[in-house]
Amino acid sequence: MNSVMDAKTLYRPLTRAIRQSLGVLSISLLIPAIGYAGDINTISTDRTADGSIQVHFKLSSPLSGSPDNFQIDNPARVAIDLPDTTNKTGERTRKINLGPVKSLMMAEAGGKTRVVFNLDQATPYAINPQGNELTVTFKPASVSDTTASGLAVSNTAGNNPATAMDRGQSIDFRRAADGAGRLLIQTSGPNAPMKMRSEGSNIIIDLPNTRVESGRFGVKDFATPVEDIDVRPMGNGSRITLKTRNAGEHMAYQTDNRLVVEVKPVPQSQGAQNVGEKKYTGERLTLKFQDIQIRPLLQLIADFTGNNIVVSDNVKGSISLRLENVPWDQALALILETKGLSMRKNGNVMYVAPTADIVARDKAELEARQQSQQLAPLTTDIIQINYAKADDIYKLLESASKTSKSSGKNGESTDTAQRFISDRGSVTVDARSNSLIITDTASALDRIRDLIQKLDKPVKQVLIETRIVIATDNFARQLGVRWGVQAGFNRGNSTIGLGSTSPSLSAGGTLPYDLNNGNGGPGTAVTQGTSTTTPGNWMVNAPISGTPAGSLGLAILGSNVLLDLELSALQSEGTGEIVSSPKVITTNGHTALISQGTEIPYIATQTAGGVASNTVSFKKAVLSTEVTPQITPNNNIIMDIDVKKDEPDYTNLLPGTTNPPINTREVKTKVEVKNGETVVLGGIYQFENNNSINKVPFFGDLPGIGNLFKNKEVKNQRLELLIFVTPKIINSDQSLVNTN
């Protein structure tokens, strides 16, 4: 929220008693050489025929000069400075509630009276001084008779006072630590007039009586919201246009002869604030003063913020600066930093003193507290620990009570951090009753009891349900064939044979088969009504690899031909599902492990000194769940979880041993889950598709009959692994926490 206040115009006497006793003398001591030309006696309001609101100020004498004025839009306010006047109406605020005008506030300082109008919305206004009366007119929102700056200010008898015009003042641009862009402008005096407004993404600064070196400067490389600076002459002054991108709030302040315009970037999330960066949240104000005493200036800020202030007698000096649209706490910090002051706040009371005095005061208070602790009597108390272990609480107290020491001027030790157990205190643990026996001062015992009360609470428990699902789907089909032909023919003195291997002739020149009459002769392998083929005499040998589920054999025996044919086929299908569901319960922050399985012995032979010996080692093949839960404040659960499922594969023993390989499945991860909800930690999907053909070259590619020269095998296998985890929070009364 923005507000407009002027340090000069917000000053009021410190107390009514001082004002009554010292009169004008007290004011002259704070702000010397001030002569007042007139008083504000009465204030009246009315509404004109066109709907405008007029506020009339009755003065004891005409104004000595034209009133300065400015307007801000958020919140909508208009501030008017009446030179050489005092407020004699007896009131500082007045409610108006006519049209856009809600109320007005008055404050005086430095020979001026500032009148601040609080508006419902930004409204054009006009100021018309006539003799002993000043009229401020607020026109309806529909009236657009305004200047380029948005104000409708009537012509007055005199001209606004102007400072000496600067000629070609230099400017500088810098990048602040928080990424803001700072435009530095040198002026001839500490109170140079300035008007600042926004037009879209541009910030326009008008300096009526300050001539700045003209030109256009690209400052994009500074990585600030300001990309270009355009300086052009305007009358007796200059207009500076800042072209920005992603700009947040902007403000201006002046210290001595330096005017600073700061443009900050759009703020990120609250969590993105830099560590150690000061964040100012006070109501915004505008301060303009020259050579004002520090003491009344601090009183002005205290009046604006509604705080009480105590100023040390050692606070002296004056300051000249100008702040535009700045949070009041940032303005106070700038003033204190400039003058080497520090502040301590207690409730709504602020104490301001030089930094050295504050440090000495804090040191004296610390030494007084330490001395009082050394003189305080010791008390022994027994504290029962209900839920935690007394030894754990004792270790925590000891760790928290460790403090670094620094040597003082005389060699004395000074604590730099607060201790739970004082130097004179002691703690003893009674493990049998789970209690702490503490001897210390009363204040230390109170600190320890408060800490134990916050820590010794029942811890929530978490039930973790894990489900491991292994699904398989197998399909295999094999088709095989083998056949053989043996035949022999006699042609004259020649013998022709056909078969997987050429038939050999006997010593007498006879064939294995009697091809003349079919009767078995010497060395024949065929008998009447039977058919045999010697193993290894297949012309095509492509059977299935496994035991056939079915086969068909065919033998044809002719007078000189023997044909054997065998067809074999195998088809297998299978589906399976294995579900494992381990459950484990543990307290928040503690690791739990549950496992089930076998330990498989492995035999290894070792030779030492020419003697062989067998050694047995064991390998675990278990189903296990190891989890460490952490409950968040919104009842979510963060889990470090490790799920394993190992099993031996006895169908694939290691060659020459009885040692099986171990199939392992494991998921190790960290996940956050809502209470009672199920999450899939991971899944493995395997798909195997094999098609193989064994065939005789050329013949296996022949259409139709090619099937007699090849073996076909089709194998499809699917494996899917899914792991589900469901955590549930259990209260100390063993009831589940509601998940709604």
ZAMARGU-4260 file (C-alpha; in steps of 0.2 Angstrom, whole numbers, plus 5000, padded with zeros to 4 digits):
<rodrens>
0) 5000/5000/5000 | 5007/5017/4995 | 5005/5033/5006 | 5011/5050/5004 | 5019/5059/5019
5) 5032/5073/5021 | 5044/5073/5035 | 5043/5092/5036 | 5024/5092/5036 | 5022/5077/5048
10) 5031/5085/5062 | 5021/5089/5078 | 5028/5095/5095 | 5034/5081/5106 | 5022/5084/5120
15) 5008/5096/5124 | 5018/5101/5140 | 5033/5106/5131 | 5022/5116/5119 | 5013/5125/5133
20) 5029/5129/5143 | 5041/5134/5130 | 5029/5141/5116 | 5037/5147/5100 | 5054/5145/5108
25) 5053/5126/5107 | 5049/5126/5089 | 5063/5139/5085 | 5076/5128/5093 | 5071/5113/5082
30) 5069/5123/5066 | 5077/5140/5067 | 5073/5156/5058 | 5055/5152/5053 | 5042/5166/5052
35) 5024/5162/5048 | 5014/5172/5036 | 4997/5165/5040 | 4986/5153/5049 | 4973/5140/5043
40) 4958/5145/5053 | 4943/5136/5046 | 4939/5122/5033 | 4923/5120/5024 | 4917/5109/5009
45) 4903/5110/4996 | 4897/5103/4980 | 4895/5113/4964 | 4882/5111/4951 | 4893/5101/4939
50) 4896/5088/4953 | 4914/5095/4958 | 4919/5094/4976 | 4927/5110/4983 | 4937/5111/4999
55) 4939/5129/5006 | 4953/5134/5018 | 4951/5151/5027 | 4968/5159/5030 | 4973/5174/5041
60) 4983/5181/5027 | 4987/5177/5008 | 4999/5163/5004 | 5017/5169/5002 | 5020/5158/4987
65) 5012/5145/4976 | 5008/5129/4985 | 5018/5113/4979 | 5007/5098/4975 | 5008/5080/4969
70) 4997/5065/4967 | 4999/5046/4968 | 4987/5033/4961 | 4989/5018/4973 | 4982/5023/4985
75) 4974/5038/4977 | 4980/5053/4987 | 4984/5071/4983 | 4996/5081/4994 | 4997/5100/4994
80) 5010/5110/5004 | 5005/5127/5010 | 5021/5138/5013 | 5023/5149/5029 | 5007/5143/5037
85) 5001/5134/5053 | 4986/5124/5057 | 4975/5133/5069 | 4959/5123/5066 | 4962/5112/5082
90) 4961/5096/5072 | 4973/5085/5062 | 4960/5075/5052 | 4943/5078/5045 | 4931/5066/5037
95) 4923/5073/5021 | 4915/5058/5012 | 4909/5069/4997 | 4911/5062/4980 | 4929/5055/4978
100) 4935/5064/4993 | 4935/5053/5009 | 4945/5063/5021 | 4960/5074/5024 | 4975/5075/5035
105) 4986/5090/5040 | 5003/5090/5048 | 5016/5104/5049 | 5035/5106/5049 | 5048/5117/5043
110) 5036/5132/5041 | 5024/5122/5030 | 5008/5114/5032 | 5004/5098/5021 | 4986/5094/5017
115) 4984/5076/5011 | 4967/5071/5003 | 4962/5053/5004 | 4952/5048/4988 | 4942/5034/4982
120) 4951/5035/4965 | 4963/5046/4956 | 4953/5062/4951 | 4958/5078/4942 | 4960/5092/4954
125) 4963/5111/4953 | 4971/5123/4966 | 4965/5141/4966 | 4972/5153/4979 | 4962/5170/4980
130) 4967/5182/4994 | 4964/5174/5011 | 4955/5159/5004 | 4962/5143/4996 | 4950/5132/4986
135) 4954/5114/4980 | 4942/5108/4967 | 4940/5089/4963 | 4932/5087/4947 | 4921/5072/4943
140) 4930/5057/4935 | 4922/5060/4918 | 4930/5077/4916 | 4946/5075/4907 | 4952/5093/4907
145) 4969/5089/4913 | 4987/5091/4909 | 4999/5078/4902 | 5003/5073/4920 | 4985/5069/4924
150) 4983/5085/4934 | 4971/5100/4931 | 4980/5114/4940 | 4974/5132/4938 | 4985/5147/4934
155) 4990/5156/4950 | 4996/5173/4953 | 5014/5168/4956 | 5026/5155/4948 | 5033/5140/4957
160) 5049/5143/4966 | 5063/5135/4956 | 5081/5130/4960 | 5095/5136/4950 | 5095/5127/4933
165) 5108/5114/4930 | 5117/5113/4914 | 5122/5096/4907 | 5122/5086/4924 | 5129/5069/4922
170) 5120/5053/4925 | 5125/5035/4930 | 5117/5018/4930 | 5121/5003/4941 | 5114/4986/4945
175) 5110/4983/4963 | 5113/4966/4972 | 5095/4961/4971 | 5094/4964/4952 | 5086/4981/4953
180) 5092/4995/4941 | 5098/5011/4949 | 5098/5028/4939 | 5109/5041/4948 | 5107/5059/4944
185) 5117/5074/4950 | 5107/5089/4954 | 5112/5107/4960 | 5103/5106/4977 | 5095/5093/4989
190) 5077/5098/4985 | 5077/5098/4966 | 5059/5097/4959 | 5054/5080/4951 | 5038/5072/4944
195) 5038/5053/4941 | 5024/5043/4932 | 5022/5027/4923 | 5015/5025/4905 | 5013/5007/4900
200) 5030/4999/4903 | 5039/5015/4903 | 5044/5026/4918 | 5044/5045/4914 | 5054/5057/4925
205) 5052/5075/4923 | 5065/5087/4930 | 5058/5104/4927 | 5074/5114/4932 | 5088/5101/4930
210) 5096/5100/4913 | 5103/5082/4911 | 5115/5078/4897 | 5104/5072/4882 | 5106/5056/4873
215) 5100/5038/4872 | 5109/5024/4882 | 5107/5005/4881 | 5109/4997/4898 | 5102/4980/4893
220) 5118/4971/4897 | 5116/4976/4916 | 5103/4962/4917 | 5090/4974/4926 | 5072/4978/4921
225) 5078/4994/4913 | 5083/4991/4895 | 5085/5009/4888 | 5087/5026/4895 | 5081/5041/4884
230) 5086/5059/4890 | 5078/5074/4881 | 5077/5092/4885 | 5060/5099/4890 | 5059/5118/4893
235) 5071/5123/4906 | 5073/5105/4912 | 5074/5087/4906 | 5063/5072/4903 | 5071/5055/4906
240) 5061/5040/4899 | 5066/5022/4906 | 5060/5008/4895 | 5058/4993/4905 | 5054/4975/4904
245) 5047/4963/4918 | 5048/4978/4930 | 5040/4978/4947 | 5039/4992/4959 | 5049/5008/4957
250) 5054/5022/4968 | 5065/5038/4970 | 5074/5046/4984 | 5087/5060/4985 | 5101/5062/4997
255) 5110/5078/4997 | 5113/5082/4978 | 5110/5064/4972 | 5094/5059/4965 | 5092/5040/4964
260) 5078/5031/4954 | 5077/5012/4958 | 5067/5000/4947 | 5065/4983/4955 | 5062/4967/4945
265) 5045/4957/4946 | 5046/4948/4963 | 5047/4929/4962 | 5039/4917/4975 | 5042/4921/4993
270) 5053/4906/4994 | 5064/4913/4981 | 5070/4928/4992 | 5088/4928/4995 | 5095/4922/5011
275) 5099/4937/5022 | 5089/4949/5011 | 5079/4962/5021 | 5061/4963/5015 | 5052/4979/5019
280) 5033/4978/5021 | 5028/4995/5028 | 5016/5007/5021 | 5023/5018/5008 | 5027/5036/5010
285) 5035/5051/5002 | 5047/5062/5012 | 5055/5079/5006 | 5065/5089/5018 | 5081/5099/5018
290) 5092/5102/5033 | 5080/5095/5046 | 5085/5089/5063 | 5086/5070/5066 | 5075/5071/5082
295) 5060/5079/5075 | 5062/5068/5059 | 5061/5052/5069 | 5046/5059/5078 | 5037/5062/5062
300) 5040/5044/5056 | 5034/5038/5073 | 5018/5048/5071 | 5015/5041/5054 | 5017/5023/5060
305) 5008/5024/5076 | 5023/5020/5086 | 5031/5028/5102 | 5049/5033/5101 | 5062/5037/5113
310) 5077/5046/5106 | 5094/5046/5115 | 5102/5062/5120 | 5117/5058/5109 | 5107/5058/5093
315) 5111/5075/5085 | 5113/5083/5068 | 5102/5086/5053 | 5100/5078/5036 | 5093/5082/5019
320) 5085/5069/5008 | 5070/5065/4998 | 5061/5049/4996 | 5047/5045/4984 | 5035/5030/4986
325) 5046/5021/4999 | 5041/5009/5013 | 5042/5018/5030 | 5053/5004/5037 | 5065/5006/5023
330) 5065/5025/5025 | 5069/5023/5043 | 5083/5011/5039 | 5091/5023/5027 | 5090/5037/5039
335) 5098/5027/5053 | 5111/5020/5042 | 5116/5037/5035 | 5118/5044/5053 | 5126/5029/5061
340) 5111/5025/5072 | 5103/5009/5077 | 5086/5005/5084 | 5078/4993/5097 | 5060/4989/5097
345) 5049/4983/5111 | 5031/4982/5107 | 5026/4999/5099 | 5040/5008/5107 | 5056/5012/5097
350) 5072/5017/5105 | 5085/5025/5094 | 5103/5029/5099 | 5120/5029/5091 | 5126/5011/5086
355) 5140/5012/5099 | 5128/5016/5113 | 5116/5002/5108 | 5131/4990/5108 | 5137/4996/5125
360) 5119/4994/5132 | 5117/4977/5125 | 5134/4971/5132 | 5129/4979/5149 | 5112/4969/5149
365) 5121/4953/5145 | 5134/4955/5159 | 5120/4959/5171 | 5110/4944/5166 | 5126/4933/5168
370) 5130/4940/5185 | 5112/4937/5191 | 5113/4919/5185 | 5129/4917/5195 | 5121/4923/5210
375) 5104/4914/5208 | 5101/4899/5219 | 5101/4882/5212 | 5086/4870/5213 | 5085/4851/5210
380) 5070/4844/5200 | 5065/4827/5193 | 5057/4828/5176 | 5048/4812/5170 | 5050/4808/5151
385) 5035/4799/5145 | 5038/4795/5126 | 5056/4798/5122 | 5071/4790/5130 | 5078/4801/5144
390) 5096/4798/5137 | 5091/4805/5120 | 5084/4821/5129 | 5100/4822/5139 | 5111/4822/5123
395) 5100/4835/5115 | 5101/4846/5130 | 5120/4844/5131 | 5122/4848/5112 | 5110/4863/5112
400) 5119/4870/5128 | 5136/4870/5119 | 5141/4888/5116 | 5157/4896/5109 | 5167/4906/5120
405) 5176/4922/5117 | 5189/4930/5128 | 5185/4948/5135 | 5197/4961/5139 | 5202/4954/5156
410) 5202/4936/5150 | 5184/4933/5156 | 5173/4921/5145 | 5157/4928/5137 | 5143/4917/5131
415) 5139/4921/5113 | 5123/4909/5112 | 5110/4905/5125 | 5112/4889/5134 | 5098/4877/5141
420) 5109/4871/5155 | 5119/4885/5163 | 5137/4884/5168 | 5132/4879/5186 | 5119/4867/5181
425) 5120/4848/5179 | 5109/4834/5172 | 5109/4816/5177 | 5099/4802/5168 | 5089/4789/5178
430) 5087/4775/5165 | 5076/4764/5177 | 5062/4777/5178 | 5066/4786/5162 | 5068/4802/5171
435) 5080/4817/5171 | 5087/4824/5187 | 5091/4842/5184 | 5100/4854/5196 | 5100/4872/5189
440) 5093/4890/5192 | 5074/4893/5191 | 5075/4901/5174 | 5086/4887/5167 | 5073/4874/5174
445) 5059/4884/5165 | 5068/4884/5149 | 5072/4865/5150 | 5054/4861/5155 | 5047/4871/5140
450) 5059/4862/5128 | 5055/4845/5135 | 5036/4848/5134 | 5038/4852/5116 | 5049/4837/5112
455) 5042/4823/5123 | 5026/4819/5113 | 5019/4803/5106 | 5026/4799/5089 | 5014/4794/5075
460) 5017/4777/5067 | 5015/4772/5049 | 5009/4756/5041 | 5017/4752/5025 | 5008/4739/5014
465) 5018/4733/4999 | 5012/4722/4985 | 5023/4714/4972 | 5014/4707/4957 | 5023/4696/4944
470) 5013/4691/4929 | 5019/4679/4915 | 5012/4674/4899 | 5021/4660/4888 | 5017/4653/4871
475) 5027/4641/4861 | 5024/4630/4846 | 5036/4618/4836 | 5033/4608/4820 | 5047/4596/4815
480) 5049/4582/4802 | 5061/4569/4797 | 5061/4556/4784 | 5073/4544/4775 | 5073/4534/4758
485) 5083/4519/4754 | 5082/4511/4737 | 5093/4500/4726 | 5093/4494/4708 | 5103/4481/4698
490) 5107/4486/4680 | 5118/4473/4672 | 5134/4472/4681 | 5131/4488/4690 | 5122/4492/4707
495) 5113/4509/4710 | 5109/4514/4728 | 5099/4528/4735 | 5098/4534/4753 | 5105/4545/4767
500) 5121/4536/4765 | 5126/4525/4750 | 5122/4507/4753 | 5138/4497/4754 | 5140/4481/4745
505) 5144/4465/4754 | 5159/4454/4749 | 5148/4443/4738 | 5142/4458/4729 | 5124/4458/4737
510) 5114/4474/4741 | 5107/4477/4758 | 5090/4473/4751 | 5084/4459/4740 | 5077/4469/4726
515) 5072/4454/4715 | 5059/4445/4726 | 5058/4455/4742 | 5064/4441/4753 | 5078/4445/4765
520) 5095/4439/4759 | 5112/4439/4767 | 5115/4455/4776 | 5097/4463/4772 | 5090/4475/4784
525) 5072/4472/4777 | 5060/4458/4782 | 5044/4453/4775 | 5030/4464/4783 | 5042/4475/4793
530) 5052/4491/4790 | 5067/4497/4799 | 5079/4511/4796 | 5096/4511/4804 | 5098/4527/4815
535) 5107/4540/4807 | 5100/4536/4790 | 5088/4550/4789 | 5089/4561/4773 | 5080/4575/4782
540) 5082/4576/4801 | 5073/4591/4808 | 5063/4585/4823 | 5057/4597/4837 | 5069/4601/4851
545) 5058/4595/4866 | 5047/4580/4869 | 5033/4580/4856 | 5015/4582/4862 | 5011/4572/4847
550) 5019/4563/4832 | 5014/4554/4816 | 5025/4540/4808 | 5023/4533/4790 | 5033/4519/4782
555) 5031/4513/4764 | 5040/4497/4758 | 5041/4492/4740 | 5050/4479/4731 | 5065/4490/4730
560) 5061/4506/4740 | 5059/4509/4759 | 5052/4526/4764 | 5051/4532/4782 | 5042/4548/4787
565) 5039/4555/4804 | 5030/4572/4809 | 5031/4579/4827 | 5022/4594/4834 | 5022/4603/4851
570) 5012/4618/4857 | 5013/4625/4875 | 5003/4639/4883 | 5004/4646/4901 | 4999/4661/4911
575) 5004/4664/4929 | 5003/4678/4942 | 5013/4679/4958 | 5007/4692/4971 | 5018/4695/4987
580) 5012/4707/5000 | 5024/4711/5014 | 5017/4723/5028 | 5027/4733/5041 | 5024/4746/5054
585) 5036/4758/5061 | 5037/4775/5070 | 5039/4791/5061 | 5057/4794/5056 | 5063/4776/5060
590) 5069/4763/5048 | 5059/4746/5047 | 5064/4730/5038 | 5054/4714/5035 | 5060/4700/5025
595) 5056/4682/5021 | 5066/4669/5010 | 5079/4656/5010 | 5098/4655/5011 | 5105/4645/4997
600) 5122/4635/5000 | 5135/4637/4987 | 5149/4624/4987 | 5166/4629/4981 | 5182/4618/4980
605) 5198/4626/4985 | 5216/4618/4984 | 5229/4622/4997 | 5245/4612/4998 | 5239/4599/4985
610) 5224/4595/4996 | 5207/4599/4989 | 5194/4605/5002 | 5176/4611/5000 | 5169/4627/5007
615) 5151/4632/5009 | 5144/4649/5008 | 5127/4655/5009 | 5117/4668/4998 | 5101/4675/5003
620) 5086/4675/4991 | 5073/4684/5001 | 5057/4695/4999 | 5060/4711/5009 | 5054/4728/5012
625) 5065/4742/5020 | 5057/4759/5023 | 5060/4775/5032 | 5044/4786/5033 | 5043/4804/5037
630) 5026/4812/5040 | 5024/4830/5034 | 5014/4843/5042 | 5000/4841/5029 | 4999/4822/5033
635) 5008/4817/5018 | 5022/4803/5019 | 5039/4804/5012 | 5047/4787/5011 | 5064/4781/5008
640) 5060/4763/5002 | 5069/4748/4996 | 5059/4733/4990 | 5068/4717/4984 | 5061/4700/4978
645) 5075/4687/4975 | 5072/4669/4970 | 5083/4654/4965 | 5081/4647/4948 | 5084/4628/4949
650) 5079/4625/4931 | 5096/4633/4926 | 5109/4626/4937 | 5127/4632/4934 | 5136/4619/4923
655) 5144/4605/4933 | 5137/4611/4950 | 5121/4611/4960 | 5122/4630/4962 | 5107/4639/4955
660) 5107/4657/4949 | 5096/4670/4958 | 5084/4680/4949 | 5084/4698/4957 | 5070/4711/4957
665) 5073/4727/4966 | 5066/4745/4967 | 5075/4758/4978 | 5068/4776/4978 | 5061/4791/4988
670) 5043/4796/4985 | 5030/4807/4993 | 5012/4799/4995 | 4996/4806/5002 | 4990/4797/5018
675) 4981/4781/5013 | 4984/4782/4994 | 4993/4769/4983 | 5007/4773/4972 | 5016/4762/4959
680) 5034/4763/4963 | 5039/4756/4946 | 5036/4742/4933 | 5046/4731/4922 | 5039/4724/4906
685) 5048/4711/4896 | 5042/4704/4879 | 5051/4691/4870 | 5046/4685/4852 | 5056/4672/4844
690) 5053/4664/4827 | 5066/4651/4821 | 5067/4639/4805 | 5080/4625/4802 | 5079/4619/4784
695) 5089/4611/4770 | 5095/4624/4758 | 5085/4626/4742 | 5073/4612/4746 | 5066/4621/4761
700) 5062/4636/4750 | 5052/4626/4738 | 5033/4630/4738 | 5022/4616/4746 | 5035/4602/4748
705) 5047/4614/4756 | 5039/4610/4773 | 5046/4592/4771 | 5064/4600/4772 | 5063/4611/4787
710) 5058/4614/4806 | 5048/4628/4813 | 5048/4635/4830 | 5038/4650/4837 | 5041/4656/4855
715) 5032/4671/4864 | 5035/4676/4882 | 5029/4691/4892 | 5034/4696/4910 | 5027/4711/4919
720) 5033/4716/4937 | 5023/4730/4946 | 5026/4736/4964 | 5013/4745/4974 | 5015/4754/4990
725) 5001/4761/5002 | 5006/4770/5018 | 4994/4774/5032 | 4996/4785/5047 | 4992/4777/5064
730) 4989/4788/5079 | 4995/4784/5096 | 4978/4776/5100 | 4981/4764/5086 | 4968/4772/5075
735) 4970/4776/5057 | 4971/4795/5053 | 4957/4801/5042 | 4962/4803/5024 | 4948/4815/5020
</rodrens>
